[in-house]
Every structure is written in C-alpha cells, then in structure tokens.
Amino acid sequence: MGLAIGDAAPHFTLIDQHGNMFDSKDHIGKKPLVLFFYPKDYTPGCTKEACSFRDSYEEFTERGAEVIGISADSESSHRKFASTYKLPFILLADTRNKVRKLFKVEKALFNLLPGRETYVIDKKGKVIMVFNSMSASQHIARALKALKKQQ
C-alpha cells in the first residue's frame, strides 16, 4: 500500500528533463505539489494522462500547484516526450525507481507494469490525496478536486 492521506511526503532529489537537479525541499512549504507516477513515456495511456495534465495545467497553476510527472524513463526520453507533446511541467527521471519506492507505488497488471498513482501534497508537505488507477482519465479531476478543497 502506498503513502496515505496525512503522511508526510518523503524528501527526494531527481534529475528533470533539462538535466537540472530537482529537490523536493525547494518546493514543499512553498506550494502544493501534484506528483503523478506513470509507467512509460509514449505509451497510449501515459501520453493521454500527460496531455490531460497539460490541458488542465492552467487550472493547477491558478491554484498555486506545481505538476510533476515521474517515471523510470531517462532525462533524454523525458525531454523528447515533453517536446513532442508540449508538456509545460517538470518530468523527473526516476531511473532506479528510488522515488517510486519512497512513495510505495506498487506495480500493476500482475506485477508487470510500474503503477500509475497520483499524489497531491499540500504546502506543508502532507499528502492530501492519493489515487491509484491504471485508468489515466480520472487522475486530473481527482487532483483538482483535492486542491479545490484546500482553498
């Protein structure tokens, strides 16, 4: 089972699609975070999910939140994926699945695929929403709803 509502978000660092170090400490305490863990760049479900976050990105930023996608793909894969689909948010390369393990994101589909899980973390660093579903379409609406409740 993944992290639960009320848990503190673990500290982590990863490289983003531009080769920059992302440190969660630089964001927690300043703004809410929407972290979505997804299986793989360019797959149909993951592309749909990323593009849905892109299409709703303004709604997230209007609520003061930063959207961050995380998968095991490399920074160069993320750079191409973000460029191809004009993704305005940060993509983090968790190539060793260390952050996926910190958040306890479980594998899906008979333990064959990395799971698809979204966390909303409030400004104080507490988890306020967890949604685990391989269906890509519901993650955005649930994350926005959690952010609206906080305002």
N, C-alpha and C positions, 0 to 999 in steps of 0.2 A: 504494500500500500504506500502511496506517495505521501508527501507532506500534507498536513491537514490544515483547515482553517484555524487561524490563531497561532500557528507555528511561526517562528522567526525564519525569515529567508536566510539560507546559508550564504556566507561570503564566497565569492568566486572571481576568478580572472580568466579571460579567454581572449583570443585574437579575433578581431572583426574582419569583415570582407575587404577592408582597406589596409590591413596589416597593423592596425592600431591595437594597443592593449586596452581591453575593457575591464574595469574594476568595479564590481557592484557597489563597493563602498563610496564611489564617486557619485552614485545615483540615489541609493537608499538614504532617506532623510531629506531628500530634496524634491522628489516627485514620485508618484506611483509608477510601478513597472508592470507591464503586461509581457510575460515571458511565455512564448509558445514553442514547445518542443515538437519537432516534426521529424518524420523518418528520413526523407531524402529530397535534395534539390531535383527539380524537373520531373518528378513523378506526378501523375494526374491529380491525386488528392492533395499533395503538398503544394503544387502550383495553384490549385484552386484556393487553398487556405491562405497562402501568402498573398495572392491577388485580392482576396476578400479583406485581409488586413490592410492592404494598400488602399483599396477603395473606401475603407472606413477610417483611414489614418487620421484624417482631419478631426473626426469625432473624438478620437483618442487624445489628440493633442489639445483640443478645446477643453478637455477635462484634465489637462496637465500631465497626462501619462506618456511614458516612453514605451514604444512597442519594440520588442526584441525577439527575433527568431533564432532558435538554436537547433542545430543538427550536427551529425558527425562528419559532414562534408568539409572539405578543405576551404581555406580562405579564398583560393582562386576559383573554386566551384561557386562559392557564395558570391564573389564579385561578378561572375558571368551571369548567375541566376538573377541577382539584383539588377544588373544592367538590362538583361533581356526583358524583364517584366516591370522595369522602372519602379522597383521597391524603394520607398523612401526611408525605411527603418533599418536598424542595425541587424546584421546577421552574424552570429557568433559560431566559430568553428570549434566544436567540442569533439575533436578527432579521437580522443581517448575515452570519450563518454564519462569524463570525471564529473561534470556538472549534472549530467543526466542521473548519475548515481547519487550525487548530493541531494537532488530533489526526489530521488527514489522513483523515477519514472520507469514503469515496468514495460517489458516487451509485450507486443500484441501478436495476434494471429498465430497461435500455437508456439509462442516464444521465438518466432522467426523475424519479426519486424520490430524496429525501435518504436516505442509507443508515441502516440500523439496526445499531448497533455498541455493545457494552458493554465498558468498561474497568474493571478492578479495580486500584486504586493502593494500594500498601502505605503504612504510616505514614511511611516515609522518602521517599515521593514517587516511587517506582519502579513502573512498570507490571508487574504480576504475572500479568495475564490479559487477553487480547483475544479477543472473539468477535464475528464479523461474520456475521449471517444475517438475512434478511428474515423468517424464521420466528420469531415472537415468543415461542414457548413455551419455548425452550431457554436463554434468556439468564439466567434466575433461577437455575436449577440449576447452571449453569457458574460463575456468580459466587459462589454459596455454597460450591461445591467449592473454588474458589481461596482463599477466606477460611479455610476449614477447614484447608487445607494450611499456612497461615501460623501457625496456633495451636500 
